[in-house]
Amino acid sequence: MIVNTFGWSRGAVGAAVSIQRLEGGMISPFIGTLINRYGTRKVMSVGVAITGLSFILMSQVQTLWQFYLVIVLLTIGMSLGTFIVLVVTVSNWFVRRRARALGILMAASGIGGLTVPLLSGMVDTFGWREVLFGIGVGFWIVGFPATVLMRQFPERYGMLPDGGPRKDATAASGANSAEGGGQQERPRRRFSTRSLPGITTRQALRMRFFWQLALVSSFGQFASASNITHIDALRESGFSPAVAAFAVGAVAVGDLSGRLLIAAFGDRVNKRAVLAAGLGLEGLGILAIGIANTELFGISLGGFPLPLYPIGFGLGFGASVPIRLTLLADYFGRESYGNVLGLTSSINAIFGAFGAAFAGLMFDLTDTYTIAFTVMAVLLFVSVPLTMGLESRERFAARNRRARAQTRPRSG
């Protein structure tokens, strides 16, 4: 609608997506530090205020430079007020049931994606300016009361993760040996994150595990960022607009289903194997959309591969998101989680910023999306053995303990 109103090129508007992803990547590493210093409630309150204002300002833009400026402001608000803050808070409150909690949280965001047809209808009825203004006000109405409920650590309120102590709670935290301990925690005013020994940002950057997990998740982000080209890709392959819209809509259902499956079973399965399976499915899904209605060895595939697209791409991506977040928290512990998640998100954002651009460039050069989607599928298939090759949590914890022992000053 904005493109039609002002006559801007799709490339100019698409550049805003890259700006948003790159800016979000630059901001992400600092969110964890802000959370540790000021607490989730203050950080989220600032983010909600900026995000609501950004939507209201977006409803008033008249020029391209104003559009870019609001995108920059919106990215700051969303970075402070949504994903990282919420994920870190939920991970602080759950250890044994962390996959379930993060699966439910990610499912809620997946449900939000299902409202796109409703928003589209509202834009047709009321206009995009009015809808954006309403979203901004609505974000404040919902967001500010939500910030009041935010609590960073259960120990500060006389509680423990998962609702209470349990003998295996410490084992569930992996590298963070103090997480979920069985003794009564200190009073609220004496609690400090120093009581939750974790891994520093500098230590994380020297770990193979960190870079290996960051790489495989970045390959997933690179592929998933191409989703804005999928309707166009299906139409270029000869599918009707109705079929293209249905297939992309089915991906949203598969995405939500994957997140709910992790909520139901994620705490009882091998998380590395589940992440590898999710990435493999995502690879099959994006390959399916790339080869649908093409010829392979002189044989026309027609629409036969298309059903694999919503099943593989949707279900695979949906399952991989919460399980990856859970893995990161299990290995690095609660104190370090915000910083490590921010660093990982930054690396992911760099790959994600160029996913759609790569697909569009390959289409301009070859007049088809097949090559771009095939490359993305290959990267996802490579991610499968890389994920299975991640060291076990027990080995990671032992390595971390040895590193602490070597750096601990000797007495006497």
N, C-alpha and C positions, 0 to 999 in steps of 0.2 A: 504494500500500500504506500509506503514511504517512497519507494522507487517511482511508482506511478504518479504520485503527487508532485514530486520535484523534477522528475526526468533524469535523475542521477543514473549513471551506468551501474550495472550489476557488479562490475569490478570495484568501483568506488565504495559501494555498500559492503561488498564482501571483504574489502580491506579492513573494515571496522571489526569483523570477526577475528582476523589475525591480530589486530591491535589489542583486542580484549584478551585473547589467550596469552599473548606475549606479556602484556602488562600484569595479568593475573599471575603468570609465572614469576615475574620479578618481585611481586608483593608477597607471594606465598611463604618464602623462607622467613619472613619477619613476623608472620602471624603468631607462630608458636611463642616467640619471645614476648610479644605484646600480651598474650594470654597469661603467661607465667608472671608477668610484671603487674598487670592490671586486673586480671581475672576475666573469665568468660563473659560475665554480665556487662561490664563496662565496654569491652571490645565489641560485643554484639550490639549493644545499644547505639554506639557510634555507627556501626555498619547499617543497622536498620534505618537510622535517620538519613544517612547519605543515600541509601538505595531508594527509599521512598521519594526523596527530593529529586533524584536522578530521573525517575519515571515521569514525575510531574514536569521537569524541565524538558524531557524528551517530547512531551506533548506540545511544546511550544517552539520547537526548532524551526528555523526558516532557511538556514544555509548549511552547506556540507561541513564547514569548520565547526559550526555549533553542534552538529550531529556527532562529530568525532570527539569534541570536548565532553559532551554528555556521556559518551561511551566510556571515556577514561574515568569520569566520576562514578559511573555505574559500576565499573569493574572494582574500584576501590571499595565501594559500599558492599558489593556482593562478597568480596574477599574477606572483609571484616565481619560481616553479619550472617554468613550462611555456612558453606560447606565445611571448612576446616574447624571453625568454632564448634559446630554441632557434632562433628565426628569425634573431635578430641574430648568433648564433654561426655558423650555416650561411652567412649572407651575408658574414661576414668571411672565410671560407675559400674562397669561390667568387666569381669575377667573370665569366669567359667562360661558365662552365657554371652560373650562378646559378639560372636558371629550372629547369634539370634537378634541381639539388639541392633547391630549395624545393618543387618538384613532388613529389619523393619524400618529403620530410618531411611535407608536407600529406597525401599519400596514406596515410602511416602513421596519421595521426589519423583519416582517413576509414575505414580498416580497423577502428579502434576502434569506430566507430559500428555496424559490422556485428555486434559482439558483444552488442548490446542484447537480441536474443532469448535468447542464452545466459544473460545476467544475469537476465532475466525468469524463465527456467526455474529458475535457482538460488534466486531469491527464493521461488518457489512451493514449492520442495523444502525449503529450509533456513530461510526467514524473512528479512525485510529487515534486521533488526538484525545477524544473523550475517553476511550478505553484505556489509554496509557495514563491519563490523569487519574482515572478510577483505580488502576492498579497501584499507583503511587500512594494514594490515600489508604487503600486497602492494606498495603504492606505495612503502613504505620499502625493501622487498627489491630492487625493480627500480631505484628512483630514486637511492638513495645510491651504488651502484656506478656508475651512469651519470654522476653528478656528477664522479667521479674522472677520467673521460675527457674532460671539458670543457676546451677550450683556446680562449681568446678570439681571439687573432690568430696566424696562422701564423708571422709574422715573429719572434715571441718565441721560436720554437723552430727558428730557422735555416731556415725554409721560406717559400714564397711561395704566394699564392692559386692555385688550380687545379693545384698541384703544381710550378710552376716559371715562369720568365719567358717572355714572348712579346711580340713587337713591338707587337701591337695590344691588349695588356692594359690599357694606360693609357686607350686610347680606349673600352674597354668599360666603364670606370667612370663615364663621363659627366662630371659636375661634379667628381668627385674625381680630379684629374689625376695624383696620385701612386700611385693604387691599381694593384697588379699590375705595378709597374715592373720593368725588366729587370736592374737592378743587384742585387748581393748585399746583403741588408738588414743592419742593424746587429746586433750580438750581442744576446742576449736581455735582459740587464740594462739596455741602453741604449735599447731600443725604447720609443717613446712614441707615443700616438695623435696627438701634435702633428705627426708625420711624415706624417699622413694628412689633408691639408687638406680640411675639409668645410664644411658650412653650419651656422651656429649656430641654436639654437631661435628666437631673436628674428628672425633673417633669414628663416627658413622661414615664420614667421607673417605676414611681409609679402609673401609671394610668391603670385601668383595661381595658379600651378601647384599649390601645396600645397592651397589651399582648393578648387580645382576637383576635384582627385583625391579629397580628403577627402569632398566632397559626393557624388560619384558612388558611392564605396564605401559611404557612409552610407545612400544609397537602397537599395543591395543588402542591407545589414544590416537595414534597416527591414523589407524584404520577407522575408528569410530568418528573422527572429525570429518570424514568424507560423507557423513549421512546427509548433509545439506545438498549433495549432488545426486542422491539416489533416485528421487522422482524423475529428475531430468535424464538420468542414465537409463531408467526403465522405458521412458518415452522414446529416447533415441534408439533403443533396441527394438522398437516396434510395438510395445505394449500400449494399450489404451490408457488415457488419463485415469479412468476409474480403476483399472487393474493396478496401476502404479500407486495410486493413493491407498488402495486396500492393502497392498503388500507392505508399504511403509507403515501404515497403521497397525498391521499385524506384528511388525517389529516391536512397537511399543508394548503390545500385549506380551510378547515373548520376553522382553526386557523385564517387565514387572514380574512375570512368572519366575524368572531366574533369581531375582532378588528375594522373592518369597520362599523359594526352595532353600536358599542359604539360611534364611531366618528359621526354617523348620529343621534343617539337618546339618547346618554348617559347623556346629560345635561337636558333632559326632563323627566327622569324616576327616580324612587326610587332606588338609587344606592345600598343600602343594599340588596334590593330584587333582583336586577340584579346580584350582586355578589353571592348571595345564589343560584340563578338559575344556574349560570355558574359553580359553584362547584358541584352542583347536577348533571348537564349534564356531567361534567368530570368524576364523579363517575360512571355514567351509561356507559360511553364509555370504561373506563378501565375494568369494570366488564364484558362488552361484549367480549372483547378480551380474558379475562380470562376463560370464560365459553364456547366460541365457539368450536364446535366439541367435546364437552364433554357430559356426561350423567347426567341428573338431575332427581332423583327419578325413575331411570330405563329408562328414555326417552332420546334418543339421540337428542341433540339440533342442530347438524349439523352446517351449516354456517349461520343459521337464525339470531343469534345475531350480526353477523359481521357488518352489515350496521350501527348499533348504535355506532360502534367504531369511525369512522371519524366524524360523526355528533356530538356525545356527547363529546368525548375527544378533538377533534379539536375546535369545536365551543365553548364549555364550557371554555376551557383554554384560547382561544383567547379573549373571552369577559371579563374574570375575570381579566386579566392583566391590561388593561388600567383603568377599573373601580376601581380596588383596589388602584392604584396609585392616582386616582382622589380623592377617599375617604380620603386617608392619607393627601393630600394637603388641602382639604376642612376643615378638622378638626384641623390640627396643624398649618396652616398658612405658609406664604412664608418664614419668617425668619428662622423658625425651620425645614422647610421641608427637607433640605439636610441632617441634622443630624438624624432626625427621619427615613427618608428613608434608610439611611446607616445602622442604627440599625436594622430595619426590614429586610433589605437585608442580614445582617449578620446572623440573626436567620433563615431565609429561606434557606441560603446556607448550614447550618449545616444539616437540613433535606434533602436538595437536594443532598448533598454529599453521603448520604447513600441510596438513593432511588434505584439506579441501583444495588448497592452492595447487598441490601436486596433481590431484585428480583433474582439476580444470585445465592445467597446463598440458597434461598428457592428452586430454581430449582435443585441445587446440592443435596439437602436433600430429595426432593420429586419427582424428575424427571418430574416436571411440574411447569408452572408459575401460575397455577390457584390460589393456596393459596396466593401467594404474591399479585396478582392483586385484589383478593377479599378483603384482608386486606386493601389495598389502597382505594378501593371503599368504604369500611365501614368508614374509616377516612374522606373521602370526604362527605359522607352522614351525618356524625356527624357535619361536618362544616356548614351544611345548617341551623340548628336551632341556632348554635353559631353565625352565621352571622346575622340572623334575630334578635337576642337578643342584638346586638350592640346598645348602647344608641343613641338617636337622636342627630343631630348636635346642635339643640337648647339647649337640656339638657347639652350636653358636654360644650357648650360655657358658659352657666350659671354657671356650676361647676367651670370652669376656672376663671370666673370673681370673684366668691366668694373666690377662693384660692388666687387671686391677692390682693383682699381687705384685707385678713387676714395677708398677708406677707408685705403689704405696711406700712412703718414706719409712726407713728402718729405724727402730728405736735403739738408743744406746750407742 
